[in-house]
Amino acid sequence: MAKLKVGIIGSGFIAEHHCYSYSLLPNIEIVGMSSLIEDQAKKLMKKFGILGEPLKDYKELLKLNCDVVSVCLPNFLHKDITIDVLNSGKHALVEKPLARNVAEGAEMLDTEKSANRKIFYCENNMYAPTFSKVKEVIDDGSLGKIYMGRGKEQHSGPHSSWFYKKEKAGGGALLDLGIHDIACLVWYLGCDVKEVFCQIKTIIPDRNDFGKCEVEDNAVGVLYFENDAQIVIEESWTAPGGYDMRFELFGTNGQIKVAPTFSNLISVYSEKGYGYAVEKASTTAGWTFPVPAEAWSFGYPQEIKHFVDCILNNKKPLTDGKYGQKILNIVETMYKSAESRKIEEVTNK
């Protein structure tokens, strides 16, 4: 069996998901990790049996003999580091969003072409078992023509200060959470978004240790699709109680509702609380709804397995760089709508 050698840049929450996902595959060897947070990286490397020491300069990682690099970094680092990864002769797995804006994404796609390497766009929700089942039901024609729906993601806010800074993040809840919903909805309906309308607000500007929130922490938008469907999305960084995500889609022959979080698959009541329920849940006292096998439920191992198969067998991935750029373009048009307070046309860029 052909073996793929992997490098990882970053050592945070997403990097751990990547390490775990790679560790499940027999044809993968993680050859190194680069991170500015040495202690964090060492713990991750020990946990997953990655040999050597963490490298502070990611360019040293790019000198290693590997085939692909996972870019698990803040948004403002995506463009330059992905371009360096591609130019070093390696494929790049890039976490959402592809970049802070469409212009940065275009530079990345240009380098992908000139370097003859591939960008694999990490949109884990499209690989999650529950959301994959939704796609299967839709493609079977069970719902008829979808004409209306709703997508929603919410939690109390990210746990890193860079998310709240406009220059580093590029945007707030819409770019962080809404991009998930839009990626799935375009996939579900199988057609493009032609127009959008959006409103954004900052409800909690003071984020304590994280400083001032310079971006929106709430967003509501409407996506108008080419098939005349209109879908509302709601995104929030101000909702306590843990990570919540769901879709409701209505068709001429049926409807479907999906919610892998806050479901009744497992319900727990505890007076004193317990270890862990779901991402962003600040307490486990009272009634909670823990997500079993969280990484698997949210699609990370399935996503990585798919990308590895695509690399080894030269297949087109479900989510490539162009798909990431398409979704980023829709989000950017929604920000334009929030500023103009008008419905805006989504044009190809």
C-alpha positions as CSV (number, residue, x, y, z in Angstrom):
1,M,0.0,0.0,0.0
2,A,1.3,3.4,-1.0
3,K,2.2,5.5,2.0
4,L,1.7,9.3,2.3
5,K,4.0,11.5,4.3
6,V,2.3,14.4,6.1
7,G,3.4,17.6,7.8
8,I,1.2,19.7,10.1
9,I,1.5,23.4,10.6
10,G,-0.3,24.5,13.8
11,S,-0.9,22.7,17.1
12,G,-4.4,23.9,18.2
13,F,-7.9,22.5,18.2
14,I,-8.1,21.9,14.5
15,A,-4.5,20.5,14.3
16,E,-5.5,17.9,16.9
17,H,-8.5,16.8,14.8
18,H,-6.1,16.4,11.8
19,C,-3.6,14.4,13.8
20,Y,-6.4,12.1,15.1
21,S,-7.8,11.6,11.6
22,Y,-4.5,10.8,10.1
23,S,-3.8,8.4,13.0
24,L,-6.7,6.2,11.9
25,L,-5.2,5.6,8.5
26,P,-2.7,2.8,7.9
27,N,-1.0,4.5,4.9
28,I,-0.1,7.7,6.7
29,E,3.1,8.9,8.4
30,I,3.2,12.2,10.1
31,V,6.8,13.3,9.7
32,G,6.8,16.6,11.5
33,M,4.9,19.5,13.1
34,S,5.6,23.2,13.1
35,S,4.2,25.5,15.8
36,L,5.1,28.6,17.7
37,I,3.5,27.2,20.8
38,E,6.2,24.6,21.8
39,D,4.6,23.1,24.8
40,Q,1.2,22.6,23.0
41,A,2.9,21.0,20.0
42,K,5.0,18.7,22.2
43,K,1.9,17.4,23.9
44,L,0.2,16.8,20.6
45,M,3.3,15.0,19.1
46,K,3.5,12.8,22.2
47,K,-0.2,11.9,22.1
48,F,0.0,10.8,18.4
49,G,3.5,9.4,18.4
50,I,5.0,12.0,16.1
51,L,8.8,11.7,16.3
52,G,11.2,14.6,16.6
53,E,10.8,18.1,18.0
54,P,8.3,20.8,17.0
55,L,9.8,23.2,14.4
56,K,9.1,26.9,15.1
57,D,9.8,28.0,11.5
58,Y,7.3,26.3,9.2
59,K,9.8,26.7,6.3
60,E,11.9,24.1,8.1
61,L,9.0,21.7,7.9
62,L,8.7,22.3,4.2
63,K,12.2,21.1,3.8
64,L,11.2,17.7,5.1
65,N,10.4,14.8,2.7
66,C,6.6,14.9,2.7
67,D,3.8,14.9,0.2
68,V,1.1,17.0,1.9
69,V,0.8,19.6,4.6
70,S,-2.2,20.4,6.8
71,V,-2.5,24.2,7.3
72,C,-4.2,24.5,10.7
73,L,-3.7,28.2,11.3
74,P,-5.6,31.5,11.8
75,N,-7.2,33.0,8.7
76,F,-4.5,35.7,8.2
77,L,-1.8,33.1,7.7
78,H,-3.7,30.9,5.2
79,K,-2.6,32.7,2.0
80,D,1.1,33.1,2.5
81,I,1.7,29.8,4.1
82,T,-0.5,27.8,1.6
83,I,1.4,29.5,-1.3
84,D,4.7,28.5,0.3
85,V,3.4,24.9,0.8
86,L,2.4,24.6,-2.8
87,N,5.6,26.1,-4.1
88,S,7.6,23.6,-2.1
89,G,6.0,20.9,-4.2
90,K,3.5,19.7,-1.6
91,H,-0.3,19.5,-1.6
92,A,-2.1,21.7,1.0
93,L,-5.1,20.9,3.2
94,V,-6.5,24.3,4.1
95,E,-9.0,24.8,6.8
96,K,-12.1,27.0,6.3
97,P,-12.3,29.7,5.3
98,L,-10.0,29.4,2.3
99,A,-8.7,32.9,3.0
100,R,-9.8,36.2,4.5
101,N,-11.2,37.5,1.2
102,V,-11.7,36.6,-2.4
103,A,-8.5,38.4,-3.5
104,E,-6.3,36.3,-1.3
105,G,-8.1,33.2,-2.4
106,A,-7.4,34.1,-6.1
107,E,-3.7,34.3,-5.3
108,M,-3.8,30.8,-3.7
109,L,-5.6,29.3,-6.7
110,D,-3.1,30.9,-9.1
111,T,-0.3,29.3,-7.2
112,E,-2.1,26.0,-7.2
113,K,-2.1,26.1,-11.0
114,S,1.5,27.3,-11.4
115,A,2.9,24.9,-8.8
116,N,0.9,21.9,-10.2
117,R,-0.1,21.0,-6.7
118,K,-3.6,20.8,-5.2
119,I,-5.5,22.6,-2.5
120,F,-7.9,20.5,-0.6
121,Y,-10.5,22.7,1.1
122,C,-11.4,21.4,4.6
123,E,-15.1,21.7,5.0
124,N,-15.8,19.0,7.6
125,N,-19.5,19.4,7.8
126,M,-19.9,18.1,4.2
127,Y,-18.3,14.9,5.4
128,A,-20.2,14.5,8.6
129,P,-22.5,11.4,8.6
130,T,-25.7,13.2,9.4
131,F,-25.2,15.9,6.8
132,S,-24.0,13.3,4.2
133,K,-27.3,11.5,4.8
134,V,-29.2,14.7,4.1
135,K,-27.5,14.9,0.7
136,E,-28.3,11.3,0.0
137,V,-32.0,11.9,0.7
138,I,-32.1,15.0,-1.4
139,D,-30.4,13.3,-4.4
140,D,-32.9,10.5,-4.2
141,G,-35.6,13.0,-5.1
142,S,-37.5,12.3,-1.9
143,L,-38.2,15.9,-1.1
144,G,-39.1,17.1,-4.5
145,K,-38.0,20.6,-5.4
146,I,-36.5,22.4,-2.4
147,Y,-38.0,25.9,-2.2
148,M,-37.2,27.1,1.3
149,G,-35.1,26.3,4.3
150,R,-32.9,27.3,7.2
151,G,-29.4,26.8,8.3
152,K,-28.1,27.7,11.8
153,E,-24.9,27.6,13.8
154,Q,-24.3,29.2,17.1
155,H,-22.1,29.1,20.3
156,S,-20.8,31.6,22.8
157,G,-17.8,32.7,20.8
158,P,-14.3,31.4,19.8
159,H,-11.6,30.7,22.3
160,S,-8.7,32.6,20.6
161,S,-8.3,36.4,20.5
162,W,-7.4,36.6,16.8
163,F,-11.0,35.6,15.8
164,Y,-12.2,38.9,17.2
165,K,-9.8,41.1,15.2
166,K,-10.8,42.3,11.8
167,E,-7.3,42.3,10.3
168,K,-6.5,38.8,11.4
169,A,-9.9,37.1,10.9
170,G,-11.3,39.0,8.0
171,G,-14.8,38.7,9.4
172,G,-16.8,37.4,12.4
173,A,-19.6,34.9,12.9
174,L,-20.6,35.0,9.2
175,L,-17.1,34.0,8.0
176,D,-16.5,31.6,10.8
177,L,-19.8,29.8,11.0
178,G,-21.9,30.9,8.1
179,I,-19.3,29.6,5.7
180,H,-20.2,26.1,6.9
181,D,-23.9,26.5,6.2
182,I,-23.4,28.0,2.8
183,A,-21.0,25.3,1.7
184,C,-23.5,22.6,2.7
185,L,-26.5,24.4,1.2
186,V,-24.8,24.9,-2.2
187,W,-23.9,21.2,-2.2
188,Y,-27.4,20.2,-1.1
189,L,-29.3,22.2,-3.8
190,G,-26.7,21.5,-6.5
191,C,-26.9,25.0,-7.9
192,D,-25.4,28.4,-7.4
193,V,-26.5,31.3,-5.2
194,K,-27.5,34.2,-7.5
195,E,-28.4,36.9,-4.9
196,V,-28.0,37.5,-1.2
197,F,-29.3,39.7,1.6
198,C,-27.5,40.0,4.9
199,Q,-27.6,42.0,8.2
200,I,-24.9,41.8,10.8
201,K,-24.5,43.1,14.4
202,T,-22.1,43.1,17.3
203,I,-24.0,42.3,20.4
204,I,-21.1,41.8,22.9
205,P,-18.2,44.1,21.9
206,D,-16.2,43.5,25.1
207,R,-14.8,40.0,25.1
208,N,-12.9,40.2,28.4
209,D,-9.4,38.6,28.0
210,F,-9.8,38.5,24.3
211,G,-10.3,42.3,24.1
212,K,-12.6,44.2,21.8
213,C,-14.7,42.4,19.2
214,E,-14.0,44.2,16.0
215,V,-16.2,42.0,13.8
216,E,-19.8,40.9,13.8
217,D,-20.8,38.3,16.4
218,N,-24.3,37.8,14.9
219,A,-25.5,37.5,11.3
220,V,-28.7,36.8,9.5
221,G,-28.8,36.3,5.8
222,V,-31.0,35.1,2.9
223,L,-29.5,33.0,0.0
224,Y,-31.5,33.2,-3.2
225,F,-30.6,30.2,-5.4
226,E,-30.8,29.8,-9.1
227,N,-33.6,27.3,-8.7
228,D,-35.6,30.0,-6.9
229,A,-35.2,28.5,-3.5
230,Q,-34.6,31.0,-0.6
231,I,-32.7,29.8,2.4
232,V,-32.2,31.7,5.7
233,I,-29.0,31.3,7.6
234,E,-28.5,32.4,11.2
235,E,-25.0,32.6,12.8
236,S,-24.2,33.6,16.4
237,W,-21.2,34.0,18.7
238,T,-23.4,35.0,21.6
239,A,-25.4,31.9,22.4
240,P,-24.3,30.1,25.6
241,G,-24.8,26.4,26.1
242,G,-22.3,24.9,23.6
243,Y,-22.0,24.4,19.8
244,D,-25.4,24.1,18.0
245,M,-25.8,23.4,14.3
246,R,-28.8,22.4,12.2
247,F,-30.6,22.5,8.9
248,E,-34.3,22.5,7.9
249,L,-35.2,22.1,4.3
250,F,-38.6,22.1,2.7
251,G,-39.5,20.6,-0.7
252,T,-42.6,20.1,-2.7
253,N,-42.8,16.4,-1.7
254,G,-41.3,16.5,1.8
255,Q,-39.1,18.1,4.4
256,I,-36.0,17.2,6.3
257,K,-34.5,18.3,9.6
258,V,-31.0,17.5,10.9
259,A,-29.2,18.5,14.1
260,P,-26.2,16.5,15.2
261,T,-25.9,18.7,18.3
262,F,-28.6,19.3,20.9
263,S,-30.2,16.1,19.8
264,N,-31.8,13.4,22.0
265,L,-29.3,10.7,21.0
266,I,-27.8,11.0,24.5
267,S,-29.4,13.1,27.2
268,V,-27.6,13.5,30.6
269,Y,-28.7,15.2,33.8
270,S,-26.1,15.9,36.4
271,E,-26.2,18.0,39.5
272,K,-22.4,18.4,39.6
273,G,-21.5,18.0,36.0
274,Y,-19.0,15.7,34.2
275,G,-16.0,15.9,31.9
276,Y,-17.0,17.0,28.4
277,A,-20.2,17.3,26.4
278,V,-19.5,19.3,23.2
279,E,-17.3,22.1,21.9
280,K,-17.9,25.5,23.6
281,A,-20.1,24.1,26.4
282,S,-19.0,25.9,29.5
283,T,-20.7,23.6,32.0
284,T,-22.0,20.0,32.1
285,A,-24.3,20.6,35.1
286,G,-28.0,20.2,34.5
287,W,-29.4,18.7,31.3
288,T,-26.8,18.3,28.6
289,F,-26.6,16.5,25.2
290,P,-23.1,15.1,24.7
291,V,-22.0,14.4,21.1
292,P,-20.6,10.9,20.8
293,A,-17.3,10.5,19.0
294,E,-17.3,14.2,18.3
295,A,-14.6,14.2,15.6
296,W,-16.4,11.4,13.7
297,S,-19.8,13.1,14.2
298,F,-18.4,16.3,12.7
299,G,-16.8,14.6,9.7
300,Y,-13.0,15.2,10.3
301,P,-11.8,11.6,9.8
302,Q,-14.0,11.1,6.8
303,E,-12.8,14.3,5.3
304,I,-9.1,13.4,5.8
305,K,-9.6,9.8,4.5
306,H,-11.3,11.3,1.3
307,F,-8.4,13.7,0.7
308,V,-5.8,11.0,1.2
309,D,-7.6,8.7,-1.3
310,C,-7.8,11.6,-3.8
311,I,-4.1,12.3,-3.5
312,L,-3.0,8.6,-3.8
313,N,-5.4,7.9,-6.7
314,N,-5.4,11.3,-8.4
315,K,-9.2,11.9,-7.9
316,K,-11.1,15.1,-7.8
317,P,-12.1,16.0,-4.2
318,L,-15.6,16.9,-3.1
319,T,-14.2,20.2,-1.8
320,D,-11.3,21.6,-3.7
321,G,-9.8,25.1,-3.7
322,K,-12.3,26.3,-6.3
323,Y,-15.2,25.3,-4.1
324,G,-13.7,27.1,-1.1
325,Q,-13.3,30.2,-3.3
326,K,-16.9,29.9,-4.5
327,I,-18.2,29.8,-0.9
328,L,-15.9,32.7,0.1
329,N,-17.2,34.8,-2.7
330,I,-20.8,34.3,-1.5
331,V,-19.8,35.3,2.0
332,E,-18.0,38.4,0.7
333,T,-21.1,39.4,-1.2
334,M,-23.1,39.0,2.0
335,Y,-20.8,41.5,3.7
336,K,-21.4,43.8,0.8
337,S,-25.1,43.5,1.3
338,A,-24.8,44.2,5.0
339,E,-23.1,47.4,4.2
340,S,-25.4,48.5,1.4
341,R,-28.6,47.2,3.1
342,K,-29.7,45.9,-0.3
343,I,-30.0,42.6,-2.0
344,E,-26.7,42.0,-3.9
345,E,-25.9,39.9,-6.9
346,V,-23.3,37.2,-6.5
347,T,-20.9,37.5,-9.5
348,N,-18.0,35.2,-10.4
349,K,-14.6,36.6,-9.3
